[in-house]
Amino acid sequence: MNLYNKLVRDKVPATIVARGRSAVTRDLVGVELLRALRAKIDEEVSEYDAAAHDDQAAEELADLIEVIMALAKQRGFDEAAIQAIRAARADERGVFDLGHFLIAVEYPAAPPADARDGPAPPRAV
């Protein structure tokens, strides 16, 4: 017997049975499912990092999107809502096409109270 102890796609147990094996499963709900989905994100990112070629990387990115959408559904959001939020944030803040890597933010003596480009600098005591 191989132990996995991980969340799998809905059709995986039936596929295992169709191949003449038995699958021991239990259904997760609530916080337990949210935690398993979050762990699945880490698994999929690791698989993406290990992808040997672009086709594998694309499959892992698709898996990652599937897990993210499952998390969204568990939190009460459908794909359209998530896409609308994504689009609004893209309009407001842009996307990641340019590869900007923020190293630091320099402030004048007193930054404006509504500065949104980074955390407030530490205050001297």
C-alpha positions as CSV (number, residue, x, y, z in Angstrom):
1,M,0.0,0.0,0.0
2,N,1.3,3.5,-0.9
3,L,0.3,6.3,1.5
4,Y,-0.4,9.8,-0.1
5,N,-2.4,11.8,2.5
6,K,-3.1,14.6,0.0
7,L,-6.0,16.2,-1.7
8,V,-6.7,14.8,-5.2
9,R,-8.9,15.8,-8.0
10,D,-12.5,14.5,-7.9
11,K,-12.1,11.8,-10.5
12,V,-8.8,10.3,-9.1
13,P,-10.4,7.8,-6.7
14,A,-12.7,6.4,-9.5
15,T,-9.7,6.2,-11.9
16,I,-7.8,4.1,-9.2
17,V,-10.7,1.7,-8.8
18,A,-11.1,1.4,-12.6
19,R,-7.5,0.2,-12.7
20,G,-8.3,-2.6,-10.3
21,R,-7.0,-1.1,-7.1
22,S,-8.8,0.3,-4.1
23,A,-8.6,3.9,-2.9
24,V,-9.0,4.8,0.8
25,T,-10.4,8.3,0.9
26,R,-12.4,10.7,3.1
27,D,-14.1,13.8,2.2
28,L,-12.8,17.1,3.6
29,V,-15.1,20.1,4.4
30,G,-14.7,23.5,5.9
31,V,-11.4,24.6,7.4
32,E,-9.9,21.2,6.8
33,L,-10.6,21.5,3.1
34,L,-9.2,25.0,3.0
35,R,-6.0,23.9,4.6
36,A,-5.7,21.0,2.2
37,L,-6.2,23.3,-0.8
38,R,-3.6,25.7,0.6
39,A,-1.2,22.7,0.9
40,K,-2.1,21.8,-2.7
41,I,-0.9,25.2,-3.8
42,D,2.5,24.5,-2.4
43,E,2.6,21.0,-4.1
44,E,1.6,22.5,-7.5
45,V,4.2,25.3,-7.2
46,S,6.9,22.7,-6.4
47,E,5.8,20.6,-9.4
48,Y,5.9,23.8,-11.6
49,D,9.4,24.5,-10.3
50,A,10.5,20.9,-11.2
51,A,8.9,21.0,-14.7
52,A,11.5,19.9,-17.2
53,H,9.9,21.6,-20.2
54,D,7.3,24.2,-21.1
55,D,4.4,21.7,-21.7
56,Q,4.9,20.3,-18.2
57,A,5.1,23.9,-16.8
58,A,1.8,24.8,-18.5
59,E,0.1,21.7,-17.0
60,E,1.3,22.7,-13.6
61,L,0.1,26.3,-14.1
62,A,-3.3,24.9,-15.1
63,D,-3.4,22.8,-12.0
64,L,-2.5,25.8,-9.9
65,I,-5.3,27.8,-11.4
66,E,-7.7,24.9,-10.7
67,V,-6.7,24.8,-7.0
68,I,-7.0,28.6,-6.7
69,M,-10.5,28.5,-8.2
70,A,-11.4,25.7,-5.7
71,L,-10.2,27.9,-2.9
72,A,-12.2,30.8,-4.3
73,K,-15.3,28.6,-4.5
74,Q,-14.9,27.5,-0.9
75,R,-14.7,31.2,0.1
76,G,-17.9,32.0,-1.8
77,F,-16.5,33.4,-5.0
78,D,-17.2,32.2,-8.5
79,E,-14.7,32.5,-11.4
80,A,-16.4,35.6,-12.8
81,A,-16.1,37.4,-9.4
82,I,-12.4,36.5,-9.1
83,Q,-11.7,37.6,-12.7
84,A,-13.5,40.9,-12.1
85,I,-11.4,41.5,-9.0
86,R,-8.3,40.5,-10.9
87,A,-9.2,42.9,-13.7
88,A,-9.9,45.8,-11.3
89,R,-6.6,45.3,-9.6
90,A,-4.8,45.1,-12.9
91,D,-6.4,48.4,-14.0
92,E,-5.5,50.0,-10.7
93,R,-2.0,48.6,-10.1
94,G,-1.0,47.0,-13.4
95,V,0.1,43.5,-14.0
96,F,3.5,41.8,-13.9
97,D,4.6,42.1,-17.5
98,L,7.4,44.6,-16.9
99,G,9.2,42.6,-14.2
100,H,9.6,45.5,-11.8
101,F,11.3,44.3,-8.6
102,L,10.9,46.8,-5.8
103,I,14.0,47.1,-3.6
104,A,13.1,50.1,-1.4
105,V,11.0,53.2,-1.2
106,E,12.7,56.4,-0.2
107,Y,10.5,59.0,1.6
108,P,11.0,62.6,2.2
109,A,11.2,63.7,5.8
110,A,7.4,63.1,6.3
111,P,5.7,60.8,3.9
112,P,2.0,61.5,3.0
113,A,-0.4,59.7,5.3
114,D,-2.0,57.9,2.4
115,A,1.2,56.6,0.9
116,R,0.3,53.2,-0.8
117,D,3.6,52.3,-2.4
118,G,5.0,50.6,0.6
119,P,5.0,50.3,4.4
120,A,5.5,53.4,6.6
121,P,9.1,53.9,7.5
122,P,10.1,53.3,11.1
123,R,9.9,56.3,13.4
124,A,13.0,57.5,15.3
125,V,12.5,57.4,19.1
